[in-house]
Amino acid sequence: MDFKILDASAFYAGVPFRSSDDCYTTSLVYDEIKHIKNSHGVLETLLETNRLKIKEPNIKSTKSAAKASKNTGDFPQLTKQDISIIALCIEMNGEIISDDFAILNVAKNLDLKVSPIMTKGIKDVGKWIHYCPGCRTNYSTGKECPVCGTPLKRKLLKSKSLSVPFSK
């Protein structure tokens, strides 16, 4: 069975309105996008015809998604809605539809199926590190170098196989 797991950007791009596949999202994402086409009742129609289903990921999947995003360094850029979408994909093994780089990076590191919408998607996956451009020291987190006080910058350490293990 083909089905898609949609983040907010998929709704803004109109994916569930032109797709014949079953679509899933979480209540957190639905609350974020429920104003879309509200005057026409389109989202309600999708729910009533069962083409859009709202499902909550379990706690185990949510913890796995949060852990994976911390391992890749994407956690600070992700909202609770984003984590819920990744968790739902872990749990259901569906296909995430998103243009959010952080979501796609975490999902690809978990070997989950992803599809971009209006962009080419991401070519490189990896782990984010923070570095000091002044003293050239790497840090896993932070905003300022503890040695020289320079604001830290972020860069992606590209990897072909940075898979973060998780248990289903």
Secondary structure, DSSP 4 states (H G I P E B T S, - for coil): --EEEE-HHHHHTTHHHH--SEEEE-HHHHHHHTTTTGGGTHHHHHHHTTSEEE-PPPHHHHHHHHHHHHHHT-GGG--HHHHHHHHHHHHH--EEE---HHHHHHHHHTT-EEE-SSS---S--EEEEEE-TTT--EESS-SB-TTT-PBPEEEEEE-S--PPP---
